[in-house]
Amino acid sequence: RAVAPLPLLPSSRIGSSRVGMERADYLPPERLRELATAIDPAIRLEPDAEQVLQDVADDFVENVAAFACQLASHRGSRTLETQDVQLALEKLWDIRLPGIGESSAELRLIQRRPQAHSDAYKQRMQLVRKSQSKV
C-alpha cells in the first residue's frame, strides 16, 4: 500500500515560479510529439508550443506532488501513498482516478458542501421563476 518515502516539500513550492530552475521534463519532447500525432498524424508542433506544453506538464506534476506530500505530512506520515495523490488530484484539479489503489471500497467520494445562497440571490431567483411562469 505504501509507495516510497519522499522528502516532504515546503508549501512555498506550490504555485512557485520556475524562473532560474532547470526543467524536469516529465513530458519529454518525443512523447509529446507521439501524443500529438496520435490525435492528428498531420500535426506539427512549433518549438515554442512544445516548450509551453512541457512547462505546463512539469508544473502540473510538481504541484500535485507537493500538495500530496503536504497531505501525507498532515496525516502524520513521511510516506506518500496513493490516497494522498488521489486526494491532491481531486482537490486541485477535480480529477478522479477510479480503480487506482488496493480496492474500490478505498475510493470514497469527497462530498462538496452545497454553496449557501444569500437571501438576495434567493429573492432574485423567485422573481425569475415568477416572471417565467407568467409567460
Secondary structure, DSSP 8 states (H G I E B T S, - for coil): -EEEE-----GGGTT---TT-----SS-HHHHHHHHHHH-TT----HHHHHHHHHHHHHHHHHHHHHHHHHHHHTT-SEEEHHHHHHHHHHHH----TT-SS-GGG------------HHHHHHHHHHHHHHHH-
